[in-house]
Amino acid sequence: MPAPRAHDTGGTAPEGYDKYAFEPFAVTADLAVLTIRDGALHVLLVERGQQPYAGRWALPGGFVLPDESAEAAARRELAEETGLADVSGLHLEQLRTYSEPGRDPRMRVVSVAFTALLPNPPEPRGGGDAAQARWVPYGETGPLAFDHDRILADAHDRVGAQLEYTCLATAFCPAEFTLGELRQVYETVWGTAPDRPNFRRKVLATPGFVEPVPGAARLTRGRGKPAALYRAGPATALHPPLLRPAPEGRPS
């Protein structure tokens, strides 16, 4: 067993250290939970039941308890607000930390924000001090409590960028999906549709992006044969990237 280093205190505070020398502050885990419903990007919002901002809509979240990590708190809050018994398989990713003084009128509060992506989520039930919870179309949320407008905008920008370079789009899809459903994820998040033939070619040419479900197909609204079903593959990065189309009037 290696000898302890000179600065190793064995897990105890060094002699003479005053833990009250700095003003205490709280840590919260806040969640930008995104899903696609009825062909539109939606975000999970909760109506605050207590002050501050009672009656205002906000992102779900809560204080990190003394015996848990920020990620554990985020998973706990996600389960409470969605009513899902198991959230272990969902995409949950730390977005960034928001630490500006005065962002919470109660005291100094630092928020560790996360982005969560849900396929086919149930109706939310709300938990903790939330009066109610609701899926709201992105862009129709109105002014949110605290600095949650900024957190939500940052989450949307991050997800939109990640769709270009990673296989994150499959996290919006059910276990089995068509290429048309996968393409709709890009169109919904980006607000512009990828070229259909090029999209299909790029997806199928990227090893491990998707895998066919043998013998499975799904009827579609259009004419022609049923669409083949796919599932998420093991790949995480896209090489080359699947860049979003340039807005009309702007060169690509």
For each residue, the residues with C-beta under 8 A, 3 or more apart:
1:
2:
3:
4: 8 10
5: 8
6:
7:
8: 4 5
9: 12 13 14
10: 4
11:
12: 9
13: 9 17 19
14: 9 17
15:
16:
17: 13 14
18: 21
19: 13 22
20:
21: 18
22: 19
23: 108
24: 108
25: 107 108 109 110
26: 63 64 107 108 109 110
27: 63 64 70 109 110 111 112
28: 61 62 63 64 73 109 110 111 112
29: 61 62 64 70 71 73 74 77 111 112 113 114
30: 59 60 61 98 111 112 113 114 148 151
31: 44 59 60 61 74 77 78 81 113 114 115 116
32: 43 59 95 113 114 115 116 151 152 154 155 156
33: 43 44 59 60 78 81 82 115 116 117 118
34: 41 42 43 44 115 116 117 118 138 155 156 159 172
35: 41 42 44 117 118 119 120 121 135 172
36: 39 40 41 42 119 172 184 185 188
37: 40 42 135
38:
39: 36 184 188
40: 36 37 137 138 188
41: 34 35 36 137 138 156 188 189
42: 34 35 36 37 135 136 137 138
43: 32 33 34 59 135 136 137 138 141 152
44: 31 33 34 35 59 60 81 82 121 124 133 134 135 136
45: 57 58 59 60 133 134 135 136 141 144
46: 57 58 59 60 81 124 126 130 131 132 133 134
47: 55 56 57 58 126 130 131 132 133 134
48: 52 53 54 55 56 57 58 129 130 131 145
49: 54 129 130 131
50: 54 129
51: 54
52: 48 104 105 106 145
53: 48 56 58 145 146
54: 48 49 50 51
55: 47 48 131
56: 47 48 53 143 144 145
57: 45 46 47 48 136 141 142 144 145
58: 45 46 47 48 53 61 144 145 146 148
59: 30 31 32 33 43 44 45 46 144 148 151 152
60: 30 31 33 44 45 46 77 78 80 81 130 133
61: 28 29 30 31 58 74 77 111
62: 28 29 73 76 77 128
63: 26 27 28 73
64: 26 27 28 29 68 69 70 73 112
65: 68 73
66:
67:
68: 64 65 72 73 76
69: 64 72 73
70: 27 29 64 73 74 94 112
71: 29 74 75 92 94 114
72: 68 69 75 76
73: 28 29 62 63 64 65 68 69 70 76 77
74: 29 31 61 70 71 77 78 92 112 114 116
75: 71 72 78 79 87 88 92
76: 62 68 72 73 79 80
77: 29 31 60 61 62 73 74 80 81 127 128
78: 31 33 60 74 75 81 82 84 87 90 92 116
79: 75 76 82 83 84 85 86 87
80: 60 76 77 127 128
81: 31 33 44 46 60 77 78 124 125 126 127 130 133
82: 33 44 78 79 87 118 121 122 124 125
83: 79 122 123 124 125
84: 78 79 87 90 121 122
85: 79
86: 79 89
87: 75 78 79 82 84 90 92 116
88: 75
89: 86
90: 78 84 87 116 117 118 171
91: 115 116 117 168 171
92: 71 74 75 78 87 114 115 116
93: 114 115 116
94: 70 71 112 113 114
95: 32 113 114 115 151 154 155 158
96: 113 154
97: 110 111 112 113
98: 30 103 110 111 113 147 150 151
99: 103 110 111
100: 103 147
101: 108
102: 105
103: 98 99 100 109 111 146 147
104: 52 107 108 109 146
105: 52 102
106: 52 109
107: 25 26 104
108: 23 24 25 26 101 104
109: 25 26 27 28 103 104 106
110: 25 26 27 28 97 98 99
111: 27 28 29 30 61 97 98 99 103 146 147 151
112: 27 28 29 30 64 70 74 94 97
113: 29 30 31 32 94 95 96 97 98 151 154 155
114: 29 30 31 32 71 74 92 93 94 95
115: 31 32 33 34 91 92 93 95 155 158 159
116: 31 32 33 34 74 78 87 90 91 92 93
117: 33 34 35 90 91 159 168 171 172
118: 33 34 35 82 90 121
119: 35 36 171 172 173 174
120: 35 174
121: 35 44 82 84 118 124 135
122: 82 83 84
123: 83 135
124: 44 46 81 82 83 121 133 134 135
125: 81 82 83 133
126: 46 47 81 130 131 132 133
127: 77 80 81 130 133
128: 62 77 80
129: 48 49 50
130: 46 47 48 49 60 81 126 127 133
131: 46 47 48 49 55 126
132: 46 47 126
133: 44 45 46 47 60 81 124 125 126 127 130
134: 44 45 46 47 124
135: 35 37 42 43 44 45 121 123 124
136: 42 43 44 45 57 140 141
137: 40 41 42 43 140
138: 34 40 41 42 43 141 152 156
139:
140: 136 137
141: 43 45 57 136 138 144 149 152
142: 57
143: 56 149
144: 45 56 57 58 59 141 148 149 152
145: 48 52 53 56 57 58 148
146: 53 58 103 104 111
147: 98 100 103 111 150 151
148: 30 58 59 144 145 151 152
149: 141 143 144 152 153
150: 98 147 153 154
151: 30 32 59 95 98 111 113 147 148 154 155
152: 32 43 59 138 141 144 148 149 155 156
153: 149 150 156 157
154: 32 95 96 113 150 151 157 158
155: 32 34 95 113 115 151 152 158 159
156: 32 34 41 138 152 153 159 160 189
157: 153 154 160 161
158: 95 115 154 155 161 162
159: 34 115 117 155 156 162 163 168 189
160: 156 157 163 164 189 190 244
161: 157 158 164 165
162: 158 159 165 166 168
163: 159 160 166 168 169 185 186 189 190 242 244
164: 160 161 238 241 242 243 244
165: 161 162 237 238 241
166: 162 163 236 237 238
167: 170 206 208 209 232 233 235 236 237 238
168: 91 117 159 162 163 171
169: 163 172 173 182 185 186 189
170: 167 173 177 182 209 210 232
171: 90 91 117 119 168 232
172: 34 35 36 117 119 169 185 189
173: 119 169 170 177 181 182 185 232
174: 119 120 177
175: 231
176: 213 216 218 229 230 231
177: 170 173 174 181 182 229 230 231
178: 181 182 218 220 227 228 229 230
179: 182 183 199 200 203 204 210 227 228 230
180: 183 184 220 227
181: 173 177 178 184 185
182: 169 170 173 177 178 179 185 186 203 210 230
183: 179 180 186 187 193 194 196 199 200
184: 36 39 180 181 187 188
185: 36 163 169 172 173 181 182 188 189
186: 163 169 182 183 189 190 193 194 199 242 244
187: 183 184 190 191 192 193 194
188: 36 39 40 41 184 185 191
189: 41 156 159 160 163 169 172 185 186
190: 160 163 186 187 194 244 245
191: 187 188
192: 187 244 245 247
193: 183 186 187 196 245
194: 183 186 187 190 198 199 242 244 245
195: 198 199 245
196: 183 193 199 200
197: 200 201
198: 194 195 201 202
199: 179 183 186 194 195 196 202 203 242
200: 179 183 196 197 203 204
201: 197 198 204 205
202: 198 199 205 206 240 242
203: 179 182 199 200 206 209 210 242
204: 179 200 201 209 210
205: 201 202
206: 167 202 203 209 235 238 239
207: 233 235
208: 167 211 233 234 235
209: 167 170 203 204 206 233 235 238
210: 170 179 182 203 204 230 231 232 233
211: 208 230 231 232 233
212: 228 229 230
213: 176 216 228 229 230 231
214:
215:
216: 176 213 228 229
217: 225 226 227 228 229
218: 176 178 226 227 229
219: 226 227
220: 178 180 224 226 227
221:
222:
223:
224: 220
225: 217
226: 217 218 219 220
227: 178 179 180 217 218 219 220
228: 178 179 212 213 216 217
229: 176 177 178 212 213 216 217 218
230: 176 177 178 179 182 210 211 212 213
231: 175 176 177 210 211 213
232: 167 170 171 173 210 211
233: 167 207 208 209 210 211
234: 208
235: 167 206 207 208 209 238
236: 166 167
237: 165 166 167
238: 164 165 166 167 206 209 235 241 242
239: 206
240: 202
241: 164 165 238
242: 163 164 186 194 199 202 203 238
243: 164 252
244: 160 163 164 186 190 192 194
245: 190 192 193 194 195 252
246: 250 251 252
247: 192 250
248:
249:
250: 246 247
251: 246
252: 243 245 246
